[in-house]
Amino acid sequence: MFEYIKLEMRRTLRDASFVIFGIGMPVLMYLLFTNIGGAGNGDDWKVQSMIGMAAYGALGSALGVGTGVASDKSIGWLRQMRIAPLAPTRVVTGRAISGSVTVLPGILAVFLSGALINGVRLDAWQWGVLTLLLWIGALPFTMLGLGNGYRLSAQATGVVNVACLMGLAILGGLWFPVSAFPGWLRHIAEYTPTHRFAELGWATSQGHAPGAATIALITAWLVVFGSYAVVSYRRSARTA
């Protein structure tokens, strides 16, 4: 499985669209939000937006793994994988691990732009913990992307993943604070995986650990999306 993980990592990192949309777009949006539309909101907004845009970049990269899976399915790559002596859970786990590695560049790029361009200052341990938590916390979204890729056609996967990306990013408060939402929408947002994902970083930037409810909800979403990915892979094995 280790060789399979290395292969998938090399394939993803050679994709030019990944570099542009998975890394460049979150950085551009962060700099625009903090230096044009939110220029007067001070240092707190720069930190909050930095974490939100890093989470957005991680979300986009994680879901993008599913688009690659759908393309592989259309060219017969999944049929080759079924010949290999790997159980469905191991195939999904291997692809999720390789996808998780591709999440890191987008997170680091936004953090670097925050530190070098916007002058964000955090303790060394906060930078390290932020990176680690957002990296690990993106795993549920990798599973969601994989589930979409295994279940849908390549074209449908692209459309559904974009809808998931935009919907989850906005509803989860990655672009705008949920405090600006109407009361009923704010309550819904608090249960979304993206809001709890970003909460990992927001809590760390404030110097304390994420709450138990945040950890519990992210774990629950991981189980839900992980089950969806495994079931979708098994279904693709019967229909491809």
C-alpha contacts under 8 A as a table, 3 or more apart, distances in Angstrom:
res1	aa1	res2	aa2	distance
1	M	4	Y	4.99
1	M	5	I	6.26
1	M	86	L	7.97
1	M	90	R	7.63
1	M	91	V	7.86
1	M	94	G	6.42
2	F	5	I	5.09
2	F	6	K	6.36
2	F	94	G	7.70
3	E	6	K	5.14
3	E	7	L	6.20
4	Y	7	L	5.12
4	Y	8	E	6.33
4	Y	94	G	7.02
5	I	8	E	5.30
5	I	9	M	6.26
5	I	94	G	5.61
5	I	95	R	6.48
5	I	97	I	6.95
5	I	98	S	5.16
6	K	9	M	5.14
6	K	10	R	6.32
6	K	98	S	7.07
7	L	10	R	5.36
7	L	11	R	6.33
8	E	11	R	5.14
8	E	12	T	6.25
8	E	95	R	7.07
8	E	98	S	6.02
8	E	99	G	7.83
9	M	12	T	5.31
9	M	13	L	6.20
9	M	98	S	5.29
9	M	99	G	7.08
9	M	101	V	7.28
9	M	102	T	7.06
10	R	13	L	5.35
10	R	14	R	6.29
11	R	14	R	5.52
11	R	15	D	6.88
12	T	15	D	5.41
12	T	18	F	7.28
12	T	102	T	7.28
13	L	16	A	7.87
13	L	18	F	7.14
13	L	19	V	7.62
13	L	102	T	7.07
15	D	18	F	5.41
15	D	19	V	6.89
16	A	19	V	5.21
16	A	20	I	6.39
17	S	20	I	5.08
17	S	21	F	5.89
17	S	22	G	7.54
18	F	21	F	5.46
18	F	22	G	4.93
18	F	23	I	7.08
18	F	61	S	7.35
19	V	22	G	5.54
19	V	23	I	5.30
19	V	24	G	6.52
20	I	23	I	5.80
20	I	24	G	4.87
20	I	25	M	6.42
21	F	24	G	5.67
21	F	25	M	5.01
21	F	26	P	7.54
21	F	60	G	7.97
22	G	25	M	6.49
22	G	26	P	7.11
22	G	57	G	5.75
22	G	58	A	7.58
22	G	60	G	6.13
22	G	61	S	5.32
22	G	106	G	5.90
23	I	26	P	6.08
23	I	27	V	6.71
23	I	57	G	6.59
23	I	105	P	6.51
23	I	106	G	4.36
23	I	107	I	7.93
23	I	109	A	6.56
23	I	110	V	7.96
24	G	27	V	5.38
24	G	28	L	6.21
24	G	106	G	7.75
25	M	28	L	5.13
25	M	29	M	6.12
25	M	57	G	7.77
26	P	29	M	5.13
26	P	30	Y	6.03
26	P	53	M	5.64
26	P	54	A	6.86
26	P	56	Y	6.78
26	P	57	G	5.35
26	P	106	G	7.31
26	P	110	V	6.79
27	V	30	Y	5.13
27	V	31	L	6.27
27	V	53	M	7.37
27	V	109	A	6.69
27	V	110	V	5.13
27	V	113	S	6.87
28	L	31	L	5.30
28	L	32	L	6.18
29	M	32	L	5.09
29	M	33	F	5.99
29	M	53	M	7.43
30	Y	33	F	5.22
30	Y	34	T	6.15
30	Y	49	S	6.63
30	Y	50	M	6.37
30	Y	53	M	5.93
30	Y	110	V	7.40
31	L	34	T	5.36
31	L	35	N	5.77
31	L	36	I	7.89
31	L	113	S	7.82
31	L	118	N	7.97
32	L	35	N	5.40
32	L	36	I	5.41
32	L	37	G	6.82
33	F	36	I	5.82
33	F	37	G	5.15
33	F	38	G	5.40
33	F	39	A	7.53
33	F	49	S	7.69
34	T	37	G	6.34
34	T	38	G	4.57
34	T	39	A	5.12
34	T	45	W	7.25
34	T	46	K	5.89
34	T	49	S	7.25
35	N	38	G	6.00
35	N	39	A	4.42
36	I	39	A	5.21
38	G	41	N	5.52
38	G	45	W	7.45
39	A	42	G	6.97
41	N	44	D	7.32
41	N	45	W	5.66
41	N	46	K	7.89
42	G	45	W	5.73
42	G	46	K	6.76
43	D	46	K	5.01
43	D	47	V	6.39
43	D	120	V	7.27
44	D	47	V	5.26
44	D	48	Q	6.13
45	W	48	Q	5.00
45	W	49	S	5.75
46	K	49	S	5.25
46	K	50	M	5.86
46	K	114	G	7.40
46	K	118	N	7.17
46	K	120	V	7.05
47	V	50	M	5.02
47	V	51	I	6.35
47	V	114	G	7.61
47	V	120	V	6.51
47	V	205	S	7.64
48	Q	51	I	5.38
48	Q	52	G	6.22
48	Q	202	W	6.61
49	S	52	G	4.86
49	S	53	M	5.94
49	S	174	L	7.43
49	S	175	W	7.16
50	M	53	M	5.28
50	M	54	A	6.06
50	M	110	V	6.51
50	M	111	F	6.70
50	M	114	G	6.25
51	I	54	A	5.05
51	I	55	A	6.07
51	I	111	F	7.87
51	I	198	A	6.71
51	I	201	G	6.08
51	I	202	W	6.81
52	G	55	A	5.08
52	G	56	Y	6.11
52	G	173	G	7.47
52	G	174	L	4.30
52	G	175	W	6.39
52	G	198	A	6.07
53	M	56	Y	4.72
53	M	57	G	6.07
53	M	110	V	6.95
53	M	174	L	6.35
53	M	175	W	7.03
54	A	57	G	5.09
54	A	58	A	6.17
54	A	106	G	6.58
54	A	107	I	4.68
54	A	108	L	7.72
54	A	110	V	5.52
54	A	111	F	7.09
54	A	134	L	8.00
55	A	58	A	5.00
55	A	59	L	6.00
55	A	107	I	7.03
55	A	134	L	6.65
55	A	138	A	7.94
55	A	174	L	7.05
55	A	194	T	7.92
55	A	197	F	7.29
55	A	198	A	6.01
56	Y	59	L	4.97
56	Y	60	G	6.20
56	Y	169	A	6.35
56	Y	174	L	6.38
57	G	60	G	5.18
57	G	61	S	6.22
57	G	103	V	7.60
57	G	106	G	5.30
57	G	107	I	6.41
58	A	61	S	5.20
58	A	62	A	5.98
58	A	103	V	5.02
58	A	104	L	7.21
58	A	106	G	6.09
58	A	107	I	6.16
58	A	134	L	7.54
58	A	135	W	7.47
58	A	138	A	6.32
59	L	62	A	5.13
59	L	63	L	6.17
59	L	103	V	7.87
59	L	138	A	6.43
59	L	141	F	6.31
59	L	142	T	7.91
59	L	165	L	6.84
60	G	63	L	5.30
60	G	64	G	6.00
60	G	165	L	6.21
61	S	64	G	4.95
61	S	65	V	6.71
61	S	99	G	7.79
61	S	102	T	6.71
61	S	103	V	5.43
61	S	106	G	7.64
62	A	65	V	5.63
62	A	66	G	7.80
62	A	99	G	6.29
62	A	100	S	6.75
62	A	102	T	7.68
62	A	103	V	6.16
62	A	138	A	6.65
62	A	139	L	7.36
62	A	141	F	5.61
62	A	142	T	4.29
62	A	143	M	7.98
62	A	145	G	6.60
63	L	66	G	5.66
63	L	67	T	7.32
63	L	141	F	5.97
63	L	142	T	5.47
63	L	143	M	7.97
63	L	144	L	6.74
63	L	145	G	4.13
63	L	146	L	7.34
63	L	161	N	6.16
63	L	165	L	7.49
64	G	67	T	5.12
64	G	68	G	6.71
64	G	142	T	7.99
64	G	145	G	6.51
64	G	161	N	7.36
65	V	68	G	5.30
65	V	69	V	6.45
65	V	99	G	5.81
65	V	142	T	6.60
65	V	145	G	6.05
65	V	146	L	6.39
65	V	149	G	7.97
66	G	69	V	4.90
66	G	70	A	6.25
66	G	142	T	7.45
66	G	144	L	7.77
66	G	145	G	4.16
66	G	146	L	4.22
66	G	147	G	7.02
66	G	148	N	6.11
66	G	149	G	4.28
66	G	150	Y	7.37
66	G	157	T	7.18
66	G	161	N	7.96
67	T	70	A	5.18
67	T	71	S	6.37
67	T	145	G	7.26
67	T	146	L	7.91
67	T	149	G	5.67
67	T	154	A	6.42
67	T	157	T	5.88
67	T	158	G	5.92
67	T	161	N	7.74
68	G	71	S	5.11
68	G	72	D	6.21
68	G	149	G	7.37
69	V	72	D	4.99
69	V	73	K	6.19
69	V	146	L	6.76
69	V	149	G	5.17
69	V	150	Y	6.47
70	A	73	K	5.03
70	A	74	S	6.39
70	A	148	N	7.99
70	A	149	G	4.39
70	A	150	Y	6.07
70	A	152	L	6.87
70	A	153	S	5.92
70	A	154	A	4.56
70	A	157	T	6.74
71	S	74	S	5.15
71	S	75	I	6.63
71	S	153	S	7.94
71	S	154	A	5.34
72	D	75	I	5.38
72	D	76	G	6.28
72	D	77	W	4.94
72	D	78	L	6.45
73	K	76	G	5.22
73	K	77	W	5.60
73	K	78	L	5.30
73	K	79	R	7.73
73	K	150	Y	7.44
73	K	154	A	8.00
73	K	240	A	7.52
74	S	77	W	7.62
74	S	153	S	7.46
74	S	154	A	7.03
76	G	79	R	5.34
76	G	80	Q	6.81
77	W	80	Q	5.17
77	W	81	M	6.41
78	L	81	M	4.86
78	L	82	R	6.29
78	L	237	A	7.75
79	R	82	R	5.23
79	R	83	I	6.80
79	R	237	A	7.58
79	R	240	A	7.38
80	Q	83	I	5.32
80	Q	84	A	6.97
81	M	84	A	5.25
81	M	86	L	7.81
82	R	85	P	7.36
82	R	86	L	7.35
82	R	237	A	7.49
86	L	90	R	6.04
86	L	91	V	6.20
87	A	90	R	5.25
87	A	91	V	6.32
88	P	91	V	5.10
88	P	92	V	6.16
88	P	230	V	6.48
88	P	233	Y	6.77
88	P	234	R	6.75
89	T	92	V	5.23
89	T	93	T	5.95
89	T	230	V	6.19
90	R	93	T	4.92
90	R	94	G	5.89
91	V	94	G	5.19
91	V	95	R	6.25
92	V	95	R	5.23
92	V	96	A	6.03
92	V	146	L	7.66
92	V	229	A	7.03
92	V	230	V	6.48
92	V	233	Y	7.58
93	T	96	A	4.98
93	T	97	I	6.13
94	G	97	I	5.19
94	G	98	S	6.32
95	R	98	S	5.21
95	R	99	G	6.02
96	A	99	G	4.95
96	A	100	S	6.00
96	A	139	L	7.22
96	A	142	T	6.04
96	A	143	M	6.57
96	A	146	L	7.66
97	I	100	S	5.00
97	I	101	V	6.57
98	S	101	V	5.36
98	S	102	T	6.88
99	G	102	T	5.27
99	G	103	V	6.74
99	G	142	T	6.65
100	S	103	V	5.20
100	S	104	L	7.28
100	S	135	W	6.96
100	S	136	I	7.64
100	S	138	A	7.22
100	S	139	L	6.49
100	S	142	T	7.02
101	V	104	L	5.75
102	T	105	P	6.41
103	V	106	G	6.03
103	V	107	I	6.84
103	V	135	W	6.57
103	V	138	A	7.59
104	L	107	I	5.26
104	L	108	L	6.18
104	L	131	T	7.89
104	L	135	W	6.23
105	P	108	L	5.21
105	P	109	A	6.00
106	G	109	A	5.16
106	G	110	V	6.38
107	I	110	V	5.50
107	I	111	F	6.31
107	I	131	T	6.92
107	I	134	L	7.61
107	I	135	W	7.76
108	L	111	F	5.04
108	L	112	L	6.03
108	L	131	T	7.30
109	A	112	L	5.16
109	A	113	S	6.26
110	V	113	S	5.13
110	V	114	G	6.17
111	F	114	G	5.01
111	F	115	A	6.22
112	L	115	A	5.13
112	L	116	L	5.82
112	L	117	I	7.86
113	S	116	L	5.26
113	S	117	I	5.22
113	S	118	N	6.72
114	G	117	I	5.73
114	G	118	N	4.87
114	G	119	G	6.19
114	G	120	V	5.40
115	A	118	N	5.90
115	A	119	G	4.83
115	A	120	V	4.61
115	A	121	R	6.48
116	L	119	G	5.70
116	L	120	V	7.61
122	L	126	Q	6.15
122	L	127	W	6.64
122	L	205	S	7.31
123	D	126	Q	5.22
123	D	127	W	6.65
124	A	127	W	5.35
124	A	128	G	6.47
125	W	128	G	5.12
125	W	129	V	6.03
126	Q	129	V	5.13
126	Q	130	L	5.80
126	Q	204	T	6.32
126	Q	205	S	6.43
126	Q	207	G	7.61
127	W	130	L	5.16
127	W	131	T	6.22
128	G	131	T	5.33
128	G	132	L	6.27
129	V	132	L	5.07
129	V	133	L	5.95
129	V	204	T	7.27
130	L	133	L	5.33
130	L	134	L	6.10
130	L	200	L	7.63
130	L	201	G	5.45
130	L	204	T	6.50
130	L	205	S	7.66
131	T	134	L	5.44
131	T	135	W	6.02
132	L	135	W	5.13
132	L	136	I	6.17
133	L	136	I	5.27
133	L	137	G	5.65
133	L	200	L	6.44
133	L	201	G	7.05
134	L	137	G	4.90
134	L	138	A	6.07
134	L	197	F	7.13
134	L	198	A	7.59
134	L	200	L	7.07
134	L	201	G	6.83
135	W	138	A	5.58
135	W	139	L	7.54
136	I	139	L	5.82
137	G	140	P	7.00
137	G	197	F	5.98
137	G	200	L	7.90
137	G	218	I	7.42
138	A	141	F	5.54
138	A	142	T	6.55
138	A	197	F	7.34
139	L	142	T	5.02
139	L	143	M	6.37
139	L	222	L	7.06
140	P	143	M	5.11
140	P	144	L	6.31
140	P	218	I	7.54
140	P	221	W	6.28
140	P	222	L	4.37
140	P	223	V	7.83
140	P	225	F	5.98
140	P	226	G	6.88
141	F	144	L	4.81
141	F	145	G	6.13
141	F	222	L	7.93
141	F	225	F	7.43
142	T	145	G	5.12
142	T	146	L	6.14
143	M	146	L	5.00
143	M	147	G	6.08
143	M	222	L	7.44
143	M	225	F	5.36
143	M	226	G	5.18
143	M	228	Y	7.63
143	M	229	A	5.71
144	L	147	G	5.11
144	L	148	N	6.32
144	L	225	F	5.08
144	L	226	G	7.15
144	L	228	Y	7.20
144	L	229	A	6.57
145	G	148	N	5.16
145	G	149	G	6.15
145	G	161	N	6.81
146	L	149	G	4.97
146	L	150	Y	6.06
146	L	229	A	5.59
147	G	150	Y	5.33
147	G	151	R	6.08
147	G	225	F	7.32
147	G	226	G	7.85
147	G	228	Y	5.56
147	G	229	A	3.72
147	G	230	V	7.19
147	G	231	V	7.80
147	G	232	S	5.46
147	G	233	Y	7.18
148	N	151	R	5.24
148	N	152	L	5.72
148	N	157	T	5.83
148	N	160	V	7.58
148	N	161	N	7.52
148	N	229	A	7.51
148	N	232	S	7.63
149	G	152	L	5.54
149	G	153	S	7.11
149	G	154	A	7.08
149	G	157	T	5.67
150	Y	229	A	7.25
150	Y	232	S	5.36
150	Y	233	Y	5.27
150	Y	235	R	7.91
150	Y	236	S	5.94
151	R	232	S	5.07
151	R	233	Y	7.07
151	R	235	R	7.15
151	R	236	S	6.27
152	L	156	A	5.89
152	L	157	T	5.57
153	S	156	A	5.19
153	S	157	T	5.90
154	A	157	T	5.15
154	A	158	G	6.39
155	Q	158	G	5.34
155	Q	159	V	6.56
156	A	159	V	5.18
156	A	160	V	6.06
157	T	160	V	5.15
157	T	161	N	5.84
158	G	161	N	5.25
158	G	162	V	6.21
159	V	162	V	5.30
159	V	163	A	6.29
160	V	163	A	5.04
160	V	164	C	6.10
161	N	164	C	4.95
161	N	165	L	5.96
162	V	165	L	4.95
162	V	166	M	6.14
163	A	166	M	5.38
163	A	167	G	5.83
164	C	167	G	5.21
164	C	168	L	5.67
165	L	168	L	5.51
165	L	169	A	5.87
166	M	169	A	5.19
166	M	170	I	6.09
167	G	170	I	5.47
167	G	171	L	5.94
168	L	171	L	5.19
168	L	172	G	5.57
168	L	192	T	7.47
168	L	193	P	7.87
168	L	194	T	6.07
169	A	172	G	5.28
169	A	173	G	6.33
169	A	174	L	5.18
169	A	175	W	6.66
169	A	194	T	6.52
170	I	173	G	5.38
170	I	174	L	6.04
170	I	175	W	5.89
170	I	176	F	7.09
171	L	174	L	7.77
171	L	178	V	7.92
171	L	189	A	5.68
171	L	192	T	7.54
171	L	194	T	7.94
171	L	195	H	7.75
172	G	178	V	7.32
172	G	189	A	5.36
172	G	190	E	7.36
172	G	192	T	5.99
172	G	193	P	7.30
172	G	194	T	4.85
172	G	195	H	4.09
172	G	196	R	7.78
173	G	176	F	5.10
173	G	177	P	5.08
173	G	178	V	5.08
173	G	189	A	7.44
173	G	194	T	7.71
173	G	195	H	6.03
174	L	177	P	7.16
174	L	194	T	7.50
174	L	195	H	7.17
174	L	198	A	7.07
176	F	180	A	7.43
177	P	180	A	5.80
177	P	181	F	7.61
178	V	181	F	5.17
178	V	186	R	5.84
178	V	189	A	7.18
179	S	186	R	6.99
181	F	185	L	6.03
181	F	186	R	5.51
182	P	185	L	5.39
182	P	186	R	6.07
183	G	186	R	5.06
183	G	187	H	6.47
184	W	187	H	5.38
184	W	188	I	6.62
185	L	188	I	5.08
185	L	189	A	6.10
186	R	189	A	5.02
186	R	190	E	6.39
187	H	190	E	5.40
187	H	191	Y	7.28
188	I	191	Y	5.70
188	I	192	T	6.95
189	A	192	T	5.25
189	A	195	H	6.48
190	E	195	H	6.11
190	E	196	R	7.00
191	Y	195	H	7.26
191	Y	196	R	7.25
191	Y	217	L	7.37
192	T	195	H	5.56
192	T	196	R	6.61
193	P	196	R	5.30
193	P	197	F	5.91
193	P	217	L	7.19
193	P	218	I	6.08
193	P	221	W	6.52
194	T	197	F	4.81
194	T	198	A	6.18
195	H	198	A	5.26
195	H	199	E	6.06
196	R	199	E	4.77
196	R	200	L	6.60
196	R	214	T	5.41
196	R	215	I	7.89
196	R	217	L	7.24
196	R	218	I	6.59
197	F	200	L	5.57
197	F	201	G	7.55
197	F	214	T	7.82
197	F	218	I	6.96
198	A	201	G	5.37
198	A	202	W	6.29
199	E	202	W	4.85
199	E	203	A	5.83
199	E	210	P	6.91
199	E	214	T	7.25
200	L	203	A	5.62
200	L	204	T	6.45
200	L	209	A	7.81
200	L	210	P	5.42
200	L	214	T	7.52
201	G	204	T	5.09
201	G	205	S	6.16
202	W	205	S	5.18
202	W	206	Q	6.44
203	A	206	Q	5.20
203	A	207	G	6.56
203	A	208	H	5.62
203	A	209	A	5.99
203	A	210	P	5.40
204	T	207	G	5.07
204	T	208	H	5.39
204	T	209	A	5.95
204	T	210	P	6.99
205	S	208	H	7.63
210	P	214	T	6.42
210	P	215	I	7.11
211	G	214	T	5.32
211	G	215	I	6.62
212	A	215	I	5.20
212	A	216	A	6.07
213	A	216	A	5.05
213	A	217	L	6.05
214	T	217	L	5.31
214	T	218	I	6.20
215	I	218	I	5.29
215	I	219	T	6.13
216	A	219	T	5.15
216	A	220	A	6.16
217	L	220	A	4.98
217	L	221	W	6.19
218	I	221	W	5.13
218	I	222	L	6.14
219	T	222	L	4.98
219	T	223	V	6.36
220	A	223	V	5.21
220	A	224	V	6.32
221	W	224	V	4.99
221	W	225	F	6.01
222	L	225	F	5.31
222	L	226	G	5.65
223	V	226	G	5.08
223	V	227	S	5.98
224	V	227	S	5.35
224	V	228	Y	6.28
225	F	228	Y	4.90
225	F	229	A	6.21
226	G	229	A	5.11
226	G	230	V	6.38
227	S	230	V	5.25
227	S	231	V	6.11
228	Y	231	V	5.26
228	Y	232	S	6.00
229	A	232	S	5.10
229	A	233	Y	6.15
230	V	233	Y	5.12
230	V	234	R	6.31
231	V	234	R	5.19
231	V	235	R	6.18
232	S	235	R	5.00
232	S	236	S	6.13
233	Y	236	S	5.07
233	Y	237	A	6.31
234	R	237	A	5.08
234	R	238	R	6.67
235	R	238	R	5.26
235	R	239	T	6.38
236	S	239	T	5.10
236	S	240	A	5.44
237	A	240	A	5.75
